Amino acid sequence: MSLSPAALPSVDALLRDPLLADLPREAVLPLARAHLERARAALLAGELDALPPLPEAIASEARALLAGALRPVLNATGVVIHTNLGRAPWSEGAVAHAAAVARGYTNLELLLPSGARGGRGEGVIRALRHLTGAQDALVVNNGAAAVLLTLAALARGREVLVSRGELVEIGGSFRVPAVIASGGAALREVGATNRTHLRDYADAIGQDTALILKVHRSNFRMSGFVSSPPRRALAALARERGLPMVEDLGSGSLLRLGEEPSVREVLEEGADAVIFSGDKLLGGPQAGLIAGSEALVARLRAHPMYRALRVDKVILAALEATLGEWAAGAIPPAQAMLREDPAAILARAERLAHTLRAEGVPCAVIATEGASGGGALPDQPLPSWAVTPLLPRLEALAQALRTGDPAVVPRLHSGRLLLDARTLSEGDCTAVAGRLADLARQGY
């Protein structure tokens, strides 16, 4: 026999339940009304034989609402620039400068000496000029936005030349042809997938050509019967034909890393502008950086789309601090992890294992291989060391680690749960050891 809607409690009675009494009324009231309305509809439809646990459901939803979804996690995957974990961690200096700027008002667009309105991001622009040799620079909210702005400002309604071997996908279905179309330009493919020659570009240039776009293959490598024209030669051809040559460097580095060229190097070899990310090899917040010639950057800054894509004061503050550290010869945390000596990683892994064994958790230290992540340095493995707990319920253990406090994200690989010490600090290792010891005592 189905219940009548009259069996439902009133809103006031529901809010007096001990599970809800200590929660903010402003958060709980609309949730209580929504849950009661759904329960009433289900009762009228004859779909319920008993009252649902309304206080428990409302309290759970209210706590989730008030707590938010984002929380700090400890990265034990060995992937340094982990997209799912927020990419590069900020330096303490970037965190402090961003917090100071976020806490109150700031001179975002105010010249303090004169009191007149000033340009946004002057500190970042000054640092990028110093670090890359560019005449000018611009900051938008991510790398995709930087490409989109460049195409809209320089090539809308006209053709963009791209080598077939550079029509890349960088993840999340972000593909170069789709971005070019979104920018209102037409893609003109040149060359073959594996071999593109300078003459292919020269033959493709016509009266509708607006731009030569070079896309750095940052997340994969081609080998064998392959070739592409030197950057200097391609830039010289662009200048000869009166065209800008822009390179999307993707991850972007201020220093050469293996086959990953530096931003300065690309500009010195003739590119009119270089596009790169702020939260990858640079080691700062999410941002799309454009460094290049004064004339080209001025065109981008004047485009109406720039206002829609620009970043706020907190991102600019974190970028200023990150770039300031580079200028002072310091390196951000992500770069430090990438460069760390495997011997130091092994020592940290052994200390973690020693602590775990002392807590009664059986484990082993094994050699493993991490990754830079973020679509960078795909052919440069990162030799590393990981601790693997010798416990039976690995899937359940991994879930428990991820959902506890602090949340720990391990890597499951070849029947092992790996805690890669490359991406764990000493303090992280202490917290991980405590979590694992607690879980082992619970029977995991």
C-alpha positions in Angstrom: 0.0 0.0 0.0 1.5 3.3 -1.1 1.9 6.3 1.3 0.0 9.5 1.1 1.9 12.9 0.6 0.4 13.8 4.0 3.0 11.5 5.5 5.8 13.9 4.5 7.1 16.3 7.2 6.8 20.0 6.8 9.8 22.1 5.8 10.2 23.5 9.3 10.0 20.1 10.9 12.6 18.7 8.5 14.9 21.6 9.2 14.7 20.9 13.0 16.2 17.4 12.4 19.5 17.0 14.3 21.3 16.2 11.1 20.3 19.5 9.6 20.1 21.8 12.6 23.8 22.8 12.6 24.0 23.4 8.8 23.4 27.0 7.4 19.7 27.5 6.8 20.5 29.4 3.6 22.0 26.3 2.1 19.6 23.7 3.6 16.3 25.4 3.0 16.2 25.2 -0.9 17.6 21.7 -0.8 14.9 20.6 1.7 12.1 22.1 -0.5 13.5 20.3 -3.6 13.8 17.0 -1.8 10.3 17.3 -0.4 8.9 18.2 -3.8 10.5 15.2 -5.5 9.3 12.9 -2.7 5.7 14.3 -3.0 5.7 13.7 -6.8 6.9 10.2 -6.3 4.2 9.5 -3.6 1.5 10.9 -5.9 2.7 8.6 -8.7 2.6 5.6 -6.3 6.3 5.0 -6.6 7.2 5.0 -2.9 6.2 2.4 -0.2 8.2 4.2 2.5 9.6 7.6 3.2 13.0 8.2 1.9 15.8 9.2 4.3 15.3 12.9 3.7 17.5 14.4 6.5 20.5 12.2 5.5 20.2 13.0 1.8 19.8 16.7 2.4 22.7 16.8 4.8 25.0 15.0 2.4 24.1 17.3 -0.5 24.4 20.4 1.7 27.9 19.4 2.9 29.0 18.7 -0.7 27.7 22.1 -1.7 29.4 24.0 1.1 32.7 22.1 0.7 33.0 22.4 -3.0 34.5 19.8 -5.3 38.2 20.9 -5.5 40.6 19.7 -2.9 44.3 19.3 -2.6 45.7 15.9 -3.5 49.1 14.3 -3.2 50.5 13.2 -6.6 52.1 9.8 -6.3 51.7 9.0 -10.0 55.2 10.1 -11.1 53.6 12.3 -13.8 55.0 15.8 -13.1 52.7 18.0 -15.2 49.5 16.0 -14.6 46.6 17.5 -16.5 44.0 15.7 -14.3 45.7 17.0 -11.2 45.9 20.6 -12.2 49.2 20.5 -14.1 52.2 22.3 -12.7 52.1 23.1 -8.9 52.9 26.7 -8.1 55.9 27.9 -6.2 55.5 29.2 -2.7 56.4 32.7 -4.1 53.6 32.4 -6.7 51.1 31.3 -4.1 52.1 34.1 -1.7 52.0 36.9 -4.4 48.6 35.6 -5.7 47.1 35.5 -2.2 48.4 39.0 -1.4 46.8 40.4 -4.6 43.6 38.4 -4.2 43.1 39.6 -0.6 42.2 43.2 -1.5 42.5 45.8 -4.1 45.5 46.0 -6.5 46.9 48.3 -9.1 45.7 46.0 -11.9 45.1 48.9 -14.4 46.3 51.9 -12.5 49.6 53.7 -12.7 50.4 54.5 -9.1 52.9 57.4 -9.7 50.4 59.4 -11.9 47.1 57.9 -10.8 46.2 57.4 -14.5 44.8 54.3 -16.0 47.5 51.8 -17.1 47.8 48.7 -19.1 47.0 45.2 -17.7 49.8 42.8 -17.0 52.8 45.1 -17.3 54.9 43.1 -14.9 54.4 39.9 -16.9 55.1 41.7 -20.2 58.3 43.2 -18.8 59.5 39.8 -17.5 58.6 38.0 -20.8 60.6 40.6 -22.8 63.6 40.0 -20.5 63.4 36.2 -20.5 62.6 35.6 -24.2 64.0 38.6 -26.0 60.5 39.4 -27.4 59.6 43.0 -28.3 56.2 42.6 -26.7 54.0 40.0 -25.1 50.4 39.2 -24.3 48.6 36.9 -21.8 45.2 35.2 -22.3 43.5 32.4 -20.3 45.2 29.3 -22.0 47.1 28.1 -25.0 44.1 27.3 -27.0 42.8 30.9 -26.5 46.1 32.3 -27.6 45.9 30.3 -30.9 42.3 31.3 -31.3 43.1 35.0 -30.8 46.0 34.9 -33.2 43.9 33.3 -35.9 41.0 35.7 -35.4 43.2 38.8 -35.5 45.5 37.8 -38.3 43.7 35.4 -40.6 39.9 35.6 -40.3 38.4 34.9 -43.7 41.8 33.9 -45.2 44.1 30.9 -45.4 46.6 29.6 -42.9 49.4 27.3 -44.1 50.2 24.3 -41.9 52.3 21.2 -42.6 50.3 18.0 -42.7 52.8 16.6 -40.3 51.8 19.2 -37.7 48.0 18.8 -37.7 48.2 17.5 -34.2 45.7 16.7 -31.5 46.8 17.7 -28.0 44.1 15.9 -26.0 40.5 16.4 -25.2 39.8 16.4 -29.0 41.6 19.7 -29.4 42.8 19.5 -33.0 44.6 22.1 -35.1 42.1 22.1 -38.0 39.2 22.6 -35.7 40.9 25.5 -34.0 41.7 27.2 -37.3 38.0 26.8 -38.3 36.9 28.3 -35.0 39.2 31.3 -35.6 37.3 32.0 -38.9 40.3 31.0 -41.1 40.7 28.4 -43.7 43.3 25.6 -43.4 45.6 25.1 -46.3 47.6 21.8 -45.8 51.1 21.7 -47.2 53.5 18.8 -47.8 53.0 15.2 -46.7 52.5 13.7 -43.3 56.1 12.6 -43.0 57.9 15.1 -45.3 57.3 18.8 -45.9 59.7 20.9 -47.9 60.2 24.6 -48.1 59.0 24.6 -51.7 55.7 23.1 -50.4 55.1 26.3 -48.4 56.3 28.5 -51.3 54.0 26.8 -53.8 51.0 27.1 -51.5 51.3 30.9 -50.8 48.7 32.9 -52.7 46.8 36.1 -52.4 44.5 34.6 -49.8 47.3 33.4 -47.6 47.4 35.3 -44.2 49.7 33.3 -42.0 52.2 30.5 -41.8 51.5 28.5 -38.6 54.2 26.1 -37.4 52.9 23.7 -34.7 55.6 22.1 -32.5 55.1 18.4 -32.2 55.5 18.6 -28.4 53.5 15.4 -27.5 54.8 13.0 -30.0 57.9 12.4 -32.3 58.2 11.2 -35.9 61.2 9.2 -37.0 62.4 7.4 -40.1 61.9 9.0 -43.6 60.9 12.4 -42.3 61.9 16.0 -42.9 60.7 19.6 -42.4 62.3 22.9 -43.4 64.5 24.6 -40.8 62.7 27.3 -38.8 65.1 30.0 -40.1 64.3 29.1 -43.7 60.6 29.1 -43.1 60.8 32.4 -41.4 62.8 33.9 -44.2 60.3 32.7 -46.8 57.5 34.3 -44.7 59.3 37.6 -44.6 60.1 37.5 -48.3 56.3 37.0 -49.0 55.2 39.6 -46.5 53.6 37.1 -44.1 53.8 36.6 -40.4 55.2 33.2 -39.2 53.8 32.1 -35.8 54.8 29.0 -33.9 52.6 27.3 -31.4 55.2 25.8 -29.1 52.6 24.0 -26.9 54.2 23.3 -23.6 56.8 26.0 -24.0 60.1 26.2 -22.1 62.4 29.0 -21.2 65.3 26.6 -21.5 66.0 24.0 -24.2 65.1 20.6 -22.9 66.3 17.9 -25.3 64.4 18.4 -28.5 62.1 21.0 -26.8 63.4 24.4 -28.0 63.3 27.4 -25.8 61.0 30.3 -26.6 64.0 32.6 -27.1 65.5 30.2 -29.5 62.4 30.1 -31.7 62.2 33.9 -31.7 65.9 34.3 -32.6 65.4 31.9 -35.5 62.8 34.2 -37.0 59.3 33.5 -35.7 57.2 36.7 -35.5 55.4 35.3 -32.4 55.6 32.2 -30.2 52.6 30.8 -28.3 53.1 28.7 -25.2 51.4 27.6 -22.0 51.9 29.0 -18.5 51.1 25.8 -16.5 53.3 23.3 -18.2 57.1 23.6 -18.5 57.0 27.2 -17.4 55.7 25.9 -14.0 53.1 28.6 -13.3 49.3 29.1 -13.5 47.1 28.2 -16.5 47.6 30.9 -19.1 48.3 31.3 -22.8 51.4 33.4 -23.4 52.2 35.1 -26.7 55.7 36.6 -27.1 56.7 38.3 -30.4 57.1 41.4 -32.4 55.7 44.7 -31.3 53.6 45.1 -34.4 52.1 41.6 -34.3 51.3 41.7 -30.6 49.7 45.2 -31.0 47.3 43.7 -33.5 46.3 40.9 -31.1 45.9 43.4 -28.2 43.6 45.6 -30.3 41.3 42.7 -31.3 37.9 42.7 -29.6 38.3 39.0 -28.7 41.3 39.8 -26.4 39.0 41.3 -23.8 37.0 38.1 -23.6 40.1 36.0 -23.2 42.3 38.0 -20.8 43.2 36.8 -17.4 42.5 38.2 -13.9 44.7 39.7 -11.2 45.4 36.4 -9.4 46.7 34.7 -12.5 48.8 37.7 -13.4 50.2 37.8 -9.9 51.2 34.1 -10.0 52.7 34.6 -13.4 54.7 37.6 -12.3 56.1 35.6 -9.4 56.9 32.6 -11.5 58.7 34.6 -14.2 60.5 36.7 -11.5 61.9 33.4 -10.1 63.1 32.4 -13.6 64.7 35.8 -14.0 66.5 35.4 -10.6 67.9 32.0 -11.7 65.4 29.9 -9.6 63.3 27.2 -11.0 59.6 26.3 -10.1 58.6 23.0 -8.5 57.7 21.2 -11.7 61.1 21.9 -13.2 62.8 20.8 -10.0 60.9 17.5 -10.2 61.8 17.0 -13.8 65.5 17.6 -13.1 65.9 15.7 -9.9 68.6 13.1 -9.7 67.2 9.5 -9.5 69.6 8.8 -6.7 67.8 11.4 -4.5 64.4 10.0 -5.5 65.6 6.5 -4.5 66.7 7.8 -1.1 63.3 9.4 -0.5 61.5 6.2 -1.6 63.7 4.1 0.7 62.9 6.5 3.6 59.1 6.1 2.9 59.5 2.3 2.7 61.4 2.3 6.0 58.6 4.3 7.7 55.9 2.0 6.3 57.7 -1.2 7.4 58.1 0.3 10.9 54.3 0.7 10.9 53.8 -2.9 9.9 53.1 -2.3 6.2 55.0 -4.7 4.0 56.3 -3.0 0.9 59.1 -2.9 -1.7 61.0 -0.2 -3.5 61.2 -0.8 -7.3 62.6 1.1 -10.3 59.9 2.7 -12.4 59.5 5.3 -15.1 57.7 8.6 -14.7 56.7 11.1 -17.3 56.8 14.9 -17.7 53.1 15.0 -18.7 51.3 18.0 -20.1 52.1 17.0 -23.7 55.8 17.7 -23.3 59.0 15.6 -23.8 57.2 12.5 -25.0 60.5 10.7 -25.9 62.3 11.6 -22.7 61.5 9.0 -20.0 62.0 9.9 -16.4 63.8 7.1 -14.5 62.3 7.0 -11.0 61.7 4.9 -7.9 58.4 3.9 -6.3 57.2 2.2 -3.2 54.7 -0.6 -3.8 52.7 -1.9 -0.8 52.6 -5.7 -0.7 48.9 -5.8 0.2 46.1 -7.8 -1.4 43.3 -5.4 -2.2 45.0 -3.0 -4.5 42.0 -1.6 -6.3 40.2 -1.0 -3.1 43.3 0.4 -1.5 43.8 2.9 -4.4 40.2 4.1 -4.0 40.6 4.5 -0.3 43.8 6.5 -0.8 42.1 8.8 -3.3 39.0 9.4 -1.2 40.6 9.9 2.2 42.2 12.9 3.8 44.7 13.8 2.5 43.7 12.4 -0.8 46.6 10.4 -2.4 46.6 9.5 -6.1 48.7 6.5 -6.8 49.4 4.7 -10.1 48.2 1.1 -10.7 50.4 -0.7 -13.2 51.1 -4.3 -14.0 49.3 -5.6 -10.9 51.1 -3.2 -8.5 50.1 -0.1 -6.7 53.0 2.4 -7.2 53.8 5.5 -5.1 56.3 7.3 -7.2 58.6 9.3 -5.1 59.5 11.8 -7.9 56.3 13.7 -7.4 56.2 13.3 -3.6 58.0 15.7 -1.3 59.4 14.6 2.1 56.3 16.1 3.8 54.0 14.3 1.3 55.8 11.0 2.1 55.1 11.5 5.8 51.4 12.0 5.0 51.3 9.0 2.6 52.9 6.8 5.2 50.3 7.8 7.8 47.4 7.1 5.4 48.7 3.7 4.3 49.4 2.6 7.9 45.8 3.5 8.9 44.4 1.7 5.9 46.5 -1.4 6.5 45.2 -1.5 10.1 41.6 -1.4 8.6 42.3 -4.6 6.6 43.2 -3.3 3.2 
